[in-house]
Amino acid sequence: MDACTALADSIDRLAERGYPSRRFLKELGRAAGVRRGPLWLTDAASGGRNRLRGRGFHPAVDDDTDGQARHFAGTVAVAARLGGGITRWLVVHVLRDSPDSADGRLSDEAIEFVQLVQSGELGQADAAGWVRRRLCHAPRP
């Protein structure tokens, strides 16, 4: 299964709902099994659930597992709540994902995605396209 495309398709469906940005990002986290509400932290700390299994990610962000969609969506869920700086620290020091690893680069992409959506630079209607261009299959320019 092409999990990257499935992730982008789920983002398209979320964008159609017209949620405020913060809710949009939290709902995206549900794709990683991170619930909304007070239990989100438990879900995020346990790694969530792999609802979108498969591959399809660009080699730069592909760690050769079927969990990259979960990793991206889970990082989005955390960054939407805690901010990019704390999330990046957690990725490096708790998850031990080196910044130059596939998971480290994917986390950076997720943090950038959150920042762009929250600032309004990336509209929800364009968010799935951003994921397809930046994360799925084809090399980035």
Disulfide bonds with the S-S distance in Angstrom:
Cys4-Cys136 2.00
